[in-house]
Amino acid sequence: MLTQQILNGLISGAIYALFALGFNLIFGVQKVLNLAHGAVFMSGAFIAYYGVIGGLPLGLALLIAMVSCGCVSVLLDRFGFQLLRKYSHADAEFGAMVISIGAGQVLTSLAQKASDTKVLSFPFGTFPVEFFRGLGLRISLLQITIALLVVVLVALLAYFLQRTSFGRQVRAVAINPRASALLGINSRSVFSITFFIAGAMAALAGVMIALSFNSIQFMMGEPYMLKAFVVVVLGGLGNLAGAVVASLLLGVAQAMAAAYLPPGMADILIFATLFVVLIFKPNGLFGGGLAPAGVGRQ
């Protein structure tokens, strides 16, 4: 029972990592909170759902959802955040929060209208329902797929940021945008690509959640935004490696609390832990700023 709960928690944490990495990546590069990230996550699930309903295979529908949400995020940057960069950081930070809240409300309202406020479900058999048993554990094919996707994507993102020329540009812009411009780095393209990556990862997380619970509704992004805040604070703002570890810890903690504590205690425990961490470690358990597998300002 204990081992099974830990396994379930790790799978949940892997999905949190997909969601939180994009959210943290934008903060690491731009130092702003994109509060529309949850709505982009929800939009990915809706786009994939309507693609499958329209007769597309799940893989193609997922790809369309990721590209579409990546483009939505780029548009949000182009017509929202980019216009604020000429102002002081304090003004830009507040303006970005207002703009992203507004953009999130637009996406949520569109989804509400499209679904007529109903809870939607993928048709049975959209993803094969198969289970495997071994060592006293029970794991589904979907859980295995989620775990593999997260491992591959996190490895690719780490390689992209640490080992490629463009990744070095991303880290340079994250540390000092003005100095990067003097070195000839096009910060606008850096911002656009990081927003695209964040949106695509949010869409993938949305589809995985929708498949896991076979439930899609227009407010599904809100609970995950709260969890993303917990993850980025625990892991350290702008620290992508910390975000992955914090996501896994959060998933395991939730699974254990749900199994062994009274109902409703899981969220109390998590947010109480967040409160304590903020008091004694305001930069998070792993510290903010430039991380071995992340970006941020030292």
N, C-alpha and C positions, 0 to 999 in steps of 0.2 A: 504493500500500500504506500509506504513512504517513498520508495524508489519510483513508483508510478507517478506520484504527485510531483516529484522533482522533475521527471521527464516532461509531464504536462506543462509544468511551469517554465521549463526551458524553451518549449515550443512557443508558448505565449510570449515569453521574453524576446524570442527571435522576431516575432511580428512587431512587438513594440520597438525593437531596434530598427527595423525597416522604416517605420514611421518617424521615429525620433532622429534618425541619422540625417534625413533631409532637413528637418526643422533646425537641428543643431548646425548643419553645414551652412545654412543661410546666415545664422547668427555668427558663426565663426568667421565668415568672409565679410559680411556687411555690418555686423554688430546691431542688427535690428531683429525684432521678433515678428515673424510672419504669422499672424493670427488667422490667416485664411488657409493655413496648411491642413486643418481638419476638414474644411470644405472641399479641398482638392482631393484628399483621401476618399471622402464620400463620393465625389464625382467619378473617380476611377471605378468604384464598384458599380455605379449606375451605368457608365458607358459600357463596361464589360457585360453587364446584365442585358442591356438592350441589344448589344451585338450578338450575344448568344441567342436571344429570343428571335432576332432577325435571321438566324440560320448560320451564323459564323461559328467556326470551331473555337473552343475556349482559348487556345493559344493565340489565334489571330485577334480575338476580341480583347485579350489581355494586352497584346502589343499595341493595339489601337488606343486602349485606355491609357497606357503609359505614355505614349507619344502625345496624345491629346492633353493629358494633365501636365506634361512637361511644357507644352506650348502655352497652356493657360498660365502657368507659373511665370514663363518668360514675358507674357503680355502684362502680367501684374507688375513685374519689375520694370518693363519698358514704359508703361503709362502710369505707374504709381511711384515706386521707390526711386526710380532714376531721376524723377523730377525734384526729389527732395535732397539730393546729394549736394546741392549748392548751398544749403543752409547749414547752420551749426549742428553738431551731433545731437544735442538735446532736442532741438526743434525737429530734426529729421526723425529722431526716434519716436517722438510722440505722433508726428504726422504719419509715419509708417504704420503704427498701431491702428490709427483711425482708418487709413486707406485699406489695410488688410482686413479689418473687421467689416468694412463696407463691402469689399469684394467677396468675403466669405458669406455675407448675408445674401448677396445676389445669387451666388451658386446654390446656396441652401434653398432659396425661394424657387429657383428654377427646378430643382429636384423635387421640391414639395409639389409644385404644379404638375410636373411630369408624372409623378407617382400617385397623385390625388391623395397624398398623405398616407397611403397604404404601405404595409410592410411587404416587400417583394422577396421572391425566392428564386434561385436558379432552378431550372427544370431538373428533375431527378436524373441522375446519371451524367450530369455535365462534367463532373470529375469522378473517376472510378471509385466506388466505395469498397475498399479492400483493407483488411486488417492483418497484421502479422504479430505473432507471439513468440517470445523467446526470453529466457532468463527471468521468467515471471513477469515480464512486461508486455503490454499491449500497445501497439502503435499503428496508426493508419498510414496508408500510402500518401494521403494529403499532408500529414505531419512530417513524413520523411521528405516530401517535396519542399515543404516550407523550410525545413532545416537546411537542406542542400542549397536552396536559392539564397538564403541569408549568408551562408558560408561563402558561396561564390561571389555574391555581390559585395560583401564586406571586403573580401580579398581583392577584388577588382578596384574598388574605391580606394583602398589603401595603396595599391600599386599605382593607380592613376595620380594620386596626390603626392606620392613620395618618389616615384621613379620616372615620371614623364616630364617633358619640358613644360607642358601646360600646367601640370600639377605644381611645379615650382612657381609658375606665375600666379597660380591661385594662392599659394602660401605667402608669396611676396605681397600681393594685394591685401591679404588678410592682415599682415603685420603693419604695412604702411602704404596706403593707396597712392599718396602724393609722390613718395619716393619711387614707387613702381612706375608711375607715369613718366617720371624723369628718365627712367631706364628704358622707356619705349614699350612698356607693357600696356596693352589695350584693356583697361579695367572694365570697360563696358561689355566686352565679349566674355571676360571672366565672370562677371555677375550673371550674364545671360545663361551661360553653360551651367553654373552652379544652381541657378533657379530651375533649369530644365531637369537636371539630375534629381534635385529635391522633389519636384513634382512627379517625375516618373516613379521614384521610390515610394512616394505616398500612394500613388495609384496601385502599385503592386501590393502594398500592404492592405489597401482597401479591398482588393479582390480576394486576397488570401483570407481576410477576416470574413468577408461575405460567404466564401465557400465553406469556411470552418463552421460557421453558425447557420449557414443557409438563410441569412436574414439581411436585407438591405433596406434602409430607411433614411430619410433625408437628414436626420439628426445624429447619425451614427458616428460622425467625426468628433462630436463634442467630448465624450468621455475619453477619447484617445488624446485630445489636446491636453486634458488635465494630466494624463499619464506622461505625456511628452514633457510637460513642465517638470514633473518629478524626476524624470530620467535626466534631463539636461542639467538640473540643479545638482542632483546626486553625482552625476558623471563629471560635471564641470562645464560651464558655458563655453562652447567652442571646442571642446575636447571630444573628438569622435570616438577614440578608443574607450574613453570613459563612458560615453553614451552606450556603447555596446555592452560593456560589463554591467552598467547600471540597469539596462533593459533586462538582461538575464536575471539579475538579482531581484528586480521587481516582479518578474514573471514567477519565479520560484516562491517568493514571499507571498504573493497573492494565492498561488495554488495551495501552499501549506496553511495559510490562514483560513481559506475557504474549507479545507478538509478538517482542520482540528480546532478551529475557534467558532464561537457563536456567529450566526448570520449577521452581516453588516460590520463585523470587526476588521475585515481585510482593509477597507479604505481607511478606517480609523488608524490602524497600525501604520499604514504606508504614509499617511500625511503627518502623523505624529513623528515618525522617523525623519521626514523631510524637515519638520520644524526644528528638531534637535540638531540635524546636520547644519542647517542654516545658522544656528546659534554658534556652534563650535567650529564649523568648517564652511564659511560663507562662499568659498570658491569651489565647493564640492569635494567629494571624497578623493577625487583624482586630480583636482586643480583645474583651473581654466587655462586658456591660452594655447599656445602652440604645443601640440601633442605629437608623439611619434607617429600616430596614424591619423592625425587630424590637422585642423587649421585653427588659427586664432591668434590673438595678440598677446605677447608676453607682457 
